[in-house]
């Protein structure tokens, strides 16, 4: 089984920050219902695992700070430029899931070193 590499690898010269806000409908679901969509319907974690070890990620939960934050999650990805196509496939797969129907707002910021 592949393992996620750490952030800050010398060859990971590309990074993407994606802040996400989910809809009120998502947060109105019970935690069990959200988990079921996340794990059983959308297979969110498995999709991410399919792109290891090339793509490293760190997720920050902003909703835990306050419900009035502009985003619920901040996700930071790092990868080598040669893995850009794979990263784009990862995003396409995530955006095609049932879970993504609950995304109300997202911003994608790409940077390269």
C-alpha positions in Angstrom: 0.0 0.0 0.0 1.3 3.4 -0.9 2.0 5.9 1.8 1.7 9.7 1.6 5.0 11.5 1.4 5.6 14.5 3.6 5.1 18.0 2.5 8.1 20.1 1.5 9.8 17.4 -0.7 12.5 19.0 -2.9 10.9 17.5 -6.1 7.4 18.7 -5.2 7.7 22.0 -7.0 3.9 22.5 -7.6 1.3 23.2 -5.0 -2.5 23.9 -5.1 -4.6 25.4 -2.3 -8.3 24.7 -2.6 -10.5 26.4 0.0 -14.0 24.8 0.0 -17.4 25.8 1.5 -20.1 23.2 1.7 -23.8 24.0 1.6 -26.2 24.3 4.5 -27.8 21.2 3.2 -24.5 19.3 3.8 -24.3 20.5 7.4 -28.0 19.8 8.0 -27.3 16.1 7.4 -26.4 14.0 10.4 -22.8 13.1 10.9 -23.5 9.5 10.0 -25.2 10.6 6.7 -22.3 12.8 5.8 -19.8 10.0 6.6 -21.8 7.6 4.5 -21.7 9.9 1.5 -18.0 10.6 2.1 -16.9 7.0 2.5 -19.5 4.7 0.8 -20.9 6.8 -2.0 -18.0 9.1 -3.0 -15.1 7.0 -1.8 -13.2 10.2 -1.1 -10.3 8.6 0.8 -9.9 5.8 -1.7 -9.6 8.3 -4.6 -6.9 10.1 -2.7 -5.0 6.9 -2.0 -5.0 6.1 -5.7 -2.6 9.0 -6.2 -0.1 8.2 -3.5 2.8 8.7 -3.0 3.1 11.3 -5.8 0.5 13.8 -4.4 0.8 14.9 -0.7 -2.0 16.7 1.0 -2.9 18.5 4.2 -6.4 19.3 5.2 -7.4 22.0 7.7 -11.0 22.1 9.1 -12.0 25.8 9.3 -15.6 25.1 10.5 -14.1 24.0 13.8 -13.0 27.6 14.3 -16.3 29.3 13.5 -19.3 28.7 11.3 -19.0 32.2 9.9 -15.6 31.5 8.3 -15.7 31.9 4.5 -14.6 28.3 3.9 -15.2 25.1 5.8 -12.0 23.4 4.6 -8.6 24.4 3.3 -6.7 21.7 1.4 -3.1 22.0 0.4 -1.6 19.7 -2.2 2.0 19.3 -3.2 3.4 17.3 -6.2 6.1 17.3 -8.8 5.4 19.1 -12.1 5.6 15.7 -13.9 2.5 14.7 -11.8 0.3 17.6 -12.8 -1.9 15.4 -15.1 -2.4 12.9 -12.3 -3.3 15.7 -10.0 -5.9 17.0 -12.5 -7.3 13.5 -12.7 -7.6 13.4 -8.9 -9.5 16.6 -8.9 -11.8 15.5 -11.7 -12.7 12.3 -9.9 -13.4 14.1 -6.6 -15.5 16.8 -8.4 -17.6 14.0 -10.0 -18.7 12.5 -6.6 -22.0 12.8 -4.8 -20.2 14.6 -2.0 -19.1 17.4 -4.4 -22.8 18.3 -5.1 -22.7 19.9 -1.7 -19.8 22.2 -2.5 -21.2 25.7 -2.6 -17.9 27.5 -3.3 -14.3 26.7 -4.1 -11.3 28.6 -5.2 -8.3 26.9 -6.8 -4.9 28.6 -6.4 -2.0 27.0 -8.2 1.6 27.9 -7.5 4.9 26.7 -8.8 8.4 27.0 -7.4 
